[in-house]
Amino acid sequence: MLNSLNRLFSPLVSSVLLTIIISSCQGANVLTSANNSQRNQWQKVTVIEGLEHPWAMVWLPNGEILITERPGRLRVVREGKLDPKAIAGVPEVFAVGQGGLLDVAIHPQFAQNRWIYLTYAHGDQEANRTRVARAVYDGASLRDVQVIFEVSQTKTGSQHFGSRLLWLPDGTLLVAIGDGGNPPLQLAGDLIRKQAQNLQSQLGKIIRINDDGSIPKDNPFAGSKIWSYGHRNIQGISFDPMTKRVWATEHGAKGGDELNLIEKGKNYGWPVVSASQEYGTNTPVSREKSRPGLIDPKTIWTPAIAPSGLVFYTGNRFPNWQGNLFAGGLVSRDIRRLELNKSGEIINQEAIPIGQRVRDVRQSPDGFLYLLTDEGKGQLIRIEPPSHSNSPS
């Protein structure tokens, strides 16, 4: 085919046509680099340094930013400066391995009730679980701390707590819960990851609760807090206000990371179907990558990017990015920009290099993208247009 192109066209035109042909064969998962395609459209600005393994952030109505640090501290950024004193009253956390203080969110009516919500690992190496607590934030400390949800089963080890939070427009709260860990970790005499398919277990699920932890009447399984199941370890979740869709990213094992469109009551397959391989042996987790009745991911990342925070961009700072998903990558040390069509299919993917483990990605109220780096001396970084370089933080 290339010889025919060379006879018919100049070498330059032939090269362009060949690139188009190759790209069309590769489909929606063609990965481009923002270093080449959009290097003049954005820049990184370090806002805060010296955070210890930050995990999540949220903006308050007054412009302050709350940031969780996995060892168990809740920090506040005021007018672009990190308060050296941590917020008092944070519950004791199990800060080992992947455990610790994890996500943070504020109640939709925070201005009236001052409630903030935290997820964290609680317990010890032999018996631990994911918890959700809410508390009143008075500007310096947390008071009236209440545990409104905890996973019904304890587990051993220090893996797969999940923990992302997402408010839905109806005022209910989604909570991502991991499957508990990798082989050989067991629960009830079998691999703990199989609990993701057990509707009597809350491991490997997305949970939906009311703001006080009670069960919404319209949950898909009567008397259950389960919203969806068959998940491994979701660490990114976001809501698209235009289509009312919920998106989530979850870690595979070795490869097989997923972006999923979350629907009420659906089974996402783990570990019955997966594109992952087992650590150490490189054998497939499952012989099946798809099965009727189970929901296929919208995209799969192999090799793994280790997806973290996820945000659907609606701001006006980057008009060309409106309606795109942005997924942080821990292993890939970048942010993936995902373009969607109207039916929710991925039509383009681009890597925005960061050079550090990206733990969270959020949109600020004024339309910028912010990210947290998962380092011992982690950073809060703003992604902004180059023309905004001298603006205040």
Secondary structure, DSSP 8 states (H G I E B T S, - for coil): -HHHHHHHS-HHHHHHHHHHHHHHHHGGG-EEEHHHHSTTS-EEEEEEEEESSEEEEEE-TTS-EEEEETTTEEEEEETTEE-SS--BT------STT-SEEEEEE-TTHHHH-EEEEEEEEEETTEEEEEEEEEEE-SSBEEEEEEEEE-SS-BSSS------EEE-TTS-EEEEE-----TT-EETTEEGGGGGG-TT--TTEEEEE-TTS---TT-SSTT--EEEE--S-EEEEEEETTTTEEEEEE--SBS-EEEEEE-TT-B--TTTS-S-B-TTT--BS-S-S--TTS---SEEESS---EEEEEE---SSSGGGTT-EEEEETTTTEEEEEEE-TTS-EEEEEEEE-SS-EEEEEE-TTS-EEEEE-STTEEEEEEE-GGGTTS--
